[in-house]
Amino acid sequence: MAHLIRRLLFIVRQDRPELYASLRRTFRGDDTVEVVRDRRQVDWRGARRAAAATAAREHRATERRKSPELDRQLRSRGYAVVGVTAPGPPFPMSEAPGGTSLP
């Protein structure tokens, strides 16, 4: 059985509170879309912020989140979109969760 996108997850950079609020308003009441803030402590100009995190903690965070495409989307647009999959029959693109077309 194929795994199909059932929900959309918007991840918004920490330094974009206005975008986070706008997306939350746009998708309010839509249970197929979730909007969250990126919790990683990253300076999007390219260097990591000085933090008191231990080397082991930093290593775990890096291992959990190895997705260059997500990082590229966050840097360029201020948000990334992830399709959350589940097994089930397909649905037409016009009936995609959220009812919107994605860039």
Sequence and secondary structure as in RCSB ss.txt:
>XXXX:A:sequence
MAHLIRRLLFIVRQDRPELYASLRRTFRGDDTVEVVRDRRQVDWRGARRAAAATAAREHRATERRKSPELDRQLR
SRGYAVVGVTAPGPPFPMSEAPGGTSLP
>XXXX:A:secstr
  EEEEEEEEEE TT HHHHHHHHHHTTT TTEEEEE  S   TTSS       HHHHHHHHHH   HHHHHHHH
HHSEEEEEEEEES    GGG GGG    
